[in-house]
């Protein structure tokens, strides 16, 4: 993760700070968006972004709507959903809406890091059968 640029799209300050601290420990470059509109703009303005952590429920533009816009701009950019609304079947529904991964809140550090590693630059360059 050392050479990754990660966008945290999160409107809750405490959740954002928690994610920021975990990623900072990993020496990732971190950008912050406070809503879906800022997240889409950041992905337009920063081609160096390697991965997006997207809260589902945000003001302005929901995480699902923002992800659709981001995927239209950058189809290969991994976007991981993060949500406090972990109902049965929601994970499948969220993944079908265009997300590449899913984390239920409260997010556990190791689960977050494991999922991010799955989408690291090294893994994305490897042939699919080696993943």
C-alpha positions in Angstrom: 0.0 0.0 0.0 3.0 2.2 0.3 2.8 3.5 -3.2 -1.0 3.7 -3.4 -3.2 6.8 -3.6 -6.5 6.1 -1.9 -9.6 8.3 -1.9 -11.7 8.2 1.3 -15.3 9.3 0.4 -16.9 9.6 3.8 -19.2 12.3 5.4 -18.8 11.1 9.0 -15.8 12.8 10.5 -15.0 10.0 13.0 -15.2 7.2 10.4 -13.1 9.3 8.1 -10.4 9.9 10.8 -10.4 6.2 11.6 -9.8 5.2 8.0 -7.2 7.9 7.6 -5.2 6.7 10.5 -5.2 3.1 9.4 -4.1 4.1 5.9 -1.5 6.6 7.1 0.2 3.9 9.0 0.5 2.0 5.7 2.3 5.0 4.1 -0.5 5.4 1.5 -1.2 8.8 0.0 -4.7 9.7 1.1 -7.3 12.1 -0.4 -10.6 13.0 1.3 -14.0 13.7 -0.2 -16.9 14.6 2.1 -19.7 13.7 -0.3 -20.4 11.9 -3.5 -20.0 15.1 -5.7 -16.5 15.7 -4.2 -15.6 12.0 -4.8 -16.4 12.2 -8.5 -14.5 15.5 -8.9 -11.5 14.0 -7.1 -11.4 11.0 -9.5 -11.6 13.4 -12.4 -8.9 15.7 -11.1 -6.5 13.0 -9.7 -5.7 10.2 -12.2 -3.2 8.9 -9.6 -6.0 7.6 -7.4 -5.6 3.8 -7.2 -8.6 2.9 -5.1 -11.8 4.5 -3.6 -13.4 3.7 -0.2 -16.9 4.9 -0.7 -19.5 5.4 2.0 -23.0 4.3 0.6 -25.1 7.0 2.4 -23.8 10.5 1.8 -25.4 13.9 1.2 -25.7 15.4 -2.2 -24.9 12.3 -4.3 -25.2 8.9 -2.8 -22.2 6.5 -2.8 -24.0 4.3 -5.4 -24.6 7.3 -7.7 -21.1 8.6 -7.2 -19.6 5.1 -8.0 -21.6 4.9 -11.2 -20.2 8.2 -12.3 -16.7 7.2 -11.3 -16.9 3.9 -13.1 -18.1 5.8 -16.3 -15.0 7.9 -16.1 -12.6 5.2 -14.9 -14.0 1.7 -15.4 -10.9 0.0 -14.0 -10.7 2.0 -10.7 -11.6 -0.2 -7.8 -14.3 1.2 -5.5 -15.0 -0.5 -2.2 -18.4 0.2 -0.5 -18.5 0.9 3.2 -21.8 0.9 4.9 -23.4 0.8 8.3 -26.5 -0.7 6.8 -25.6 -4.4 6.6 -28.9 -6.1 6.0 -29.3 -9.6 4.5 -28.7 -9.4 0.7 -27.4 -5.9 0.8 -23.8 -7.1 0.0 -24.9 -8.8 -3.2 -27.1 -5.8 -4.2 -24.2 -3.3 -3.6 -21.7 -5.4 -5.5 -24.1 -5.7 -8.4 -24.5 -1.9 -8.5 -20.8 -1.5 -9.6 -18.7 -1.8 -6.5 -15.6 -4.1 -6.5 -15.7 -4.8 -2.7 -17.8 -4.4 0.4 -17.1 -3.6 4.0 -19.7 -3.4 6.8 -19.3 -0.9 9.5 -17.8 -0.9 12.0 -14.8 -1.6 9.8 -12.2 -3.9 11.2 -8.6 -2.9 10.5 -7.4 -6.2 9.2 -10.5 -6.8 7.0 -9.9 -3.3 5.4 -6.2 -3.9 4.8 -6.8 -7.4 3.4 -9.4 -6.0 0.9 -7.2 -3.1 -0.1 -4.2 -5.4 -0.7 -6.5 -7.4 -3.1 -6.7 -4.3 -5.3 -3.2 -3.1 -4.9 -1.2 -2.2 -8.1 0.8 -5.4 -7.9 -2.4 -7.5 -7.8 -4.1 -5.7 -10.6 -1.0 -6.3 -12.8 -0.9 -10.0 -12.1 -2.8 -12.3 -14.5 -6.3 -13.2 -13.2 -5.5 -16.8 -12.6 -2.7 -15.9 -10.2 -4.9 -13.8 -7.9 
